């Protein structure tokens, strides 16, 4: 029986990592020190995917670089997936910005592939809040010019006499203007390329559509460099090889790539799992003007949420606290749960969040605006996973950890969420930079690693007391003149006196300086300073810092 490959429709949103960030054109999203995606203005200046950052900034000096935000990409892509799910629940999200569905069932229901593609394109454009791009060209089998993955220009040359020419596609949209293209072909691999080209490949002609593409398009599984040396630079040339010869020479990976080159599908679509809706909510009619009643309601909702999770055998990593007002304003905040928050602790976090929103002016305080009030309080679990339970030991660390968690919950209930903090190591040169205070229970990811090399870092004799804010001091030489440090870390004279809060301390010994030049490439963050360790009367030691010609007391040693 012939190897029949199912028809697949793919929806591709170009430059989705750029769409997910908020920035003006030209902008580029970076990952691993290279350009991941860029806007139309950046591309017009010569910026391309995979370029190093220095080259991209040299080509486009006004280029704005942003780090990739996978969570924002997934969150902004969810309306697109929901729009496609209206046609079939069997949606596979390949990555944010790209999804696919099988064509067979929806195509019959909506009047054929062309009608289905048009309806999907319109629905996705509505979800993105943008007018749709022109319809995909049916019957075209010639691929887009394979220069870079971001190229949106389709060819004007027909594949064979009688096939209508594919008109040129519009230019790449500007930054943060989401667009979508739809393509149909045999199998997922070809459908993705068809979406990039904006064409509907007729059934049975997928191999012809793929033939002009470079063999490297097949991915890492295909030995592109070796095939190029063998005189097989295109997908079509690779597909013409006998299957047995490819299997003998390249093994399973080469066989899979060969199937893709011939327009066959190595695997079916894998629809995404539908998470159960376990959210709990309470609506208020008439609107509730005070925040206090919401706290009492939050306790009941938290208990109901725990019961729903337990009934489904699930736990969650986070819980979203969402509120809405009569004037249309809404707010949401994620709180880490990890299966550790009791109903009481979760209700307390709702109280803290309401207080924080009112303190920041997000919502009017009680009595300020009688025409507004809270209309909705909702708790929604996020990041569901099977509940493996918690097995506490009869002795040892497990019991101690459990007691600590219960004690922390009681203390936070009295002092608030930020009332109890833990110390985490951080990167830096000074003692005040090498430790940060994090609210208990909140995750912490250091912006810079603590174990990275830090030129100018103090030797490992840590001060006993570190001031929250360095205190101004004066450092004088034997003639009573201020001691200075030049740009090459040269000291003008030996420190003799340190004046701390009007009291003179004689210097018995000193060492330094340890110069530190930080963020020299960013004028707004650039700092140049030097640190000294001095021993004063009574054997006490001080850590002094000089910056901009001024001296400061940073820490003290016992």
Secondary structure, DSSP 8 states (H G I E B T S, - for coil): ------EEEEEE-TTHHHHTS---SSEEEEETTEEEEE-HHHHHTT--TT-BHHHHHHH-TT-EEEE--HHHHHHHHHHHHHHHHTT-S-EEEEETTEEEEESHHHHHHTTSHHHHHHHHHHHHHHHHTS------EET-------S-TT-----SS-SSTTS-----------TT----EEEEEESHHHHHHHHHHTEE--TT-HHHHHTTSBGGGG-TTS-HHHHHHTT--BHHHHHTS-HHHHHHHHHHHHHHHHHHHTT--SS------------EEEEEEEEE--SHHHHHHHHHHHHHHHHHHHHHTEEEEEEEEEEEETTS-EEEEEEE-TT---HHHHHHHHHHHHHHHHHTTSS--TTT-TT--EEEEEEEEEEEEE-------SSSHHHHHHHHHHHHHHHHHHH-GGGSEEEEE---SSGGGSEEEEETT-----SS-TTS--TT---S---SEEEEEEEEEEEE-TTS-B--B-TT--BSS---EEEETTEEEEEEEEEEEEEEEE-TT-TTT-EEEEEEEEEEGGG-EEEEEEETTEEEEEEEE-
